[in-house]
């Protein structure tokens, strides 16, 4: 479990993703995730040693090394702690990002294999499931502004997020205008929730920033609206007042449906609406999509406002 601490909640948004290294704190946190998986599943003693022995063996073979960190003489007196510490110390001292990524892929390969072996023997993977390992890996990577994610057992470089970063950067620059302070606060909160793996609240705050943008437009243009108006009536006002050109309304209507649907479903299904409500999960992909589209639309609407 990754704690929701003050320092992570209040960390500034990433200015850019990092591709050439992992900070030592991130490396330790990723190794802790592996240890937690083995520990939660009662993999101690020989099974624990076997898992790390396999990780050690695969890395030595892949990287052409007799040992990873400790001298070969140390392996003569094998204990249950030699293999895991050998891997960790090797990982902590690496300078080659390609080999760092290799280590993470091999560690996850053994985690995934261990889970499948337990399942084949009808031993449940308790407490800490593979899906949770992936989520925690990616949350830690995101917290450290890493440009990599774990997907389908492989470390993937997130080059396709470059457009997302540019949109986010431009939106945050636009929102430095004091007139947009509420939008700025909500959009930054959406970014923080996303970075901390709280995807549901990220989508909710993206929707709030979208609504606040339309309220600012209505205030500045003198359009009347109810104080509790949500996205649908606010968008209708912008349509009726011809603020949004007619030829663009269908495109923004698609975004409106996505944001309104996502936010309303989340709000209606959470426990805040009663103990009998069914909570739903929002994954990283949906939250990323909502953030990108909210940011792009906020940027478009504010630029339209400033040019009118």
C-alpha positions, 0 to 999 in steps of 0.5 A, a space after each residue: 500500500 502506498 500512503 497518501 502523505 502530505 509531501 506527495 499530495 502537495 508535490 508540484 506537477 511534473 514540468 517534464 518527464 525524465 527518461 535518462 535515470 531513476 532517482 535512488 529513492 524510486 529504485 528503493 521504492 520499486 524494490 520494496 514493492 517486490 519485497 511486499 509482494 513476496 511477503 504478503 504471499 508468505 513467500 519466505 525461506 526457500 521460496 523467497 530465496 528461489 524467487 530472488 535466485 531466479 531474478 539474480 540468475 536471469 539478470 546475470 545471464 542477460 547482462 553477461 555477469 558472473 555476479 551482479 554486485 558482490 564478488 563471486 566468493 560471496 556466493 560460496 556461502 549462500 544465505 536466503 539474503 544473498 540473492 535479493 541484496 545482490 540484485 538490489 545493490 546492483 540496481 541501486 548502483 546502475 547508471 545505464 537506464 536500459 539496464 535499470 529497465 531490464 531489472 524491473 522487467 525481470 523482477 516483474 517477470 518473476 512476480 508474475 510467474 510466482 503468482 501463476 505457479 501459486 494459482 496452478 497449485 490452488 494457492 491464492 495470491 493473497 493480499 497483494 495481487 499482480 494487478 496491485 503490483 502494476 498499479 503501485 509500480 506505475 504510481 511510484 514512477 509517476 510520482 517521480 516524473 518518470 517517462 516510463 510505465 509498466 504495461 503488459 509486463 514490459 517497461 514502456 517509454 511514454 513518448 506518446 504523452 509528449 502532446 499531453 505534456 504540451 497541452 498541460 503546460 499551456 493550460 497551466 500558463 493560461 491559468 496564471 491569470 488571476 481571473 482563472 484562479 478557481 480553474 487553476 486550483 481545480 485543474 492542478 488538483 486533478 493533476 495531483 490526484 492523477 499523479 498519486 493514483 487517485 484516478 476517480 478524483 482526478 476525473 471529478 476535478 477535471 470535470 470541475 475545472 471544465 465547469 469553472 471555465 464555462 462559468 468564468 466565460 459566462 461571468 465575463 460575457 454577462 451570460 446568466 446561469 444558475 449558481 449550481 449549474 453543471 456542465 450540461 446547462 453551462 454548455 447549452 448557454 455557450 451554444 445559445 449565445 453563439 460563443 462556440 461557433 456552430 460548426 464546432 458544437 458537435 465536436 465539443 458535444 462529444 467531449 461534453 458527453 464524456 466529461 458529464 457522463 464520467 463525472 455524473 456516473 462517478 458521483 452517483 455511484 460513490 458511497 457519498 450517495 448512500 451506503 447502498 451505492 456501488 462504488 466504481 473504479 476509474 483506471 489510469 487510461 480513462 483518467 488520462 483521457 479525461 485530463 487530456 480532453 479537459 485540458 485541451 478544451 479549457 485551453 480552447 475555450 479560454 483562448 476563444 474568450 481572450 480573442 473575442 
